[in-house]
Amino acid sequence: MAQLTIYLPDDVEKKVRQDARRAKKSVSAFIADLATSKKARLTDAAWARQVSKIYGSWLGDFPEIDDPPPDEPESF
C-alpha cells in the first residue's frame, strides 16, 4: 500500500480527527474511505451538472469588440 503525505490547516485536521474517531477508524482509514467513496468522486454527470449551474453566470460586462459583420456577398 502506498503512503501519502498531505498538509491540512489546523482546523481541518482537528475536524478530520474528530470525524475519524466518531467513525471508529484511524485517520488513515477515514481519509482512504473518503478518497474512494462515491461521494468523493466527481463523475462526468456530476461535473456536467456543476458546469451547468455556473453556465452564463458571468458577473460584469464583456468588453466590446470592434468586429463589424461581413459585407453581404454580391449576387450573380
C-alpha positions in Angstrom: 0.0 0.0 0.0 1.3 3.5 -0.9 1.9 6.2 1.6 0.9 9.8 1.0 1.7 13.0 2.9 -0.9 15.7 3.0 -0.9 19.1 4.6 -4.1 20.4 6.2 -4.9 23.6 8.0 -5.1 23.0 11.8 -8.9 23.4 12.0 -9.4 20.9 9.1 -7.0 18.4 10.8 -8.9 18.7 14.0 -12.2 18.0 12.3 -10.8 15.0 10.4 -9.5 13.5 13.6 -12.9 14.1 15.3 -14.8 12.5 12.4 -12.4 9.6 12.3 -12.9 9.0 16.0 -16.7 9.1 15.6 -16.5 6.6 12.8 -14.2 4.4 14.9 -11.5 4.4 12.3 -7.9 5.5 12.1 -7.3 8.9 10.4 -5.6 7.0 7.5 -8.6 4.6 7.0 -11.0 7.5 7.3 -9.3 9.5 4.6 -8.9 6.5 2.4 -12.6 5.8 2.7 -13.3 9.5 1.7 -11.0 9.3 -1.2 -12.5 6.2 -2.6 -16.2 6.7 -1.8 -18.7 7.6 -4.5 -19.4 10.8 -2.6 -15.8 12.0 -3.1 -15.7 11.3 -6.9 -16.9 13.9 -9.3 -18.4 11.8 -12.1 -18.8 13.0 -15.6 -22.5 13.5 -15.0 -21.9 15.4 -11.7 -19.2 17.5 -13.5 -21.7 18.4 -16.2 -24.3 19.4 -13.6 -21.8 21.6 -11.8 -20.8 23.3 -15.1 -24.5 23.8 -16.0 -25.0 25.6 -12.7 -22.4 28.2 -13.5 -23.0 28.4 -17.2 -24.0 32.0 -18.0 -23.2 33.2 -14.5 -20.5 35.8 -15.5 -20.9 38.9 -13.5 -20.0 42.1 -15.2 -19.9 43.3 -18.7 -17.9 41.7 -21.5 -15.7 44.1 -23.4 -17.0 45.5 -26.7 -15.1 44.2 -29.7 -14.9 46.3 -32.9 -15.7 43.5 -35.3 -18.4 44.5 -37.8 -20.3 41.8 -39.6 -19.0 40.9 -43.1 -20.4 42.7 -46.2 -23.2 41.0 -48.0 -21.9 38.8 -50.9 -22.5 40.1 -54.4 -25.3 38.4 -56.2 -24.5 37.0 -59.7 
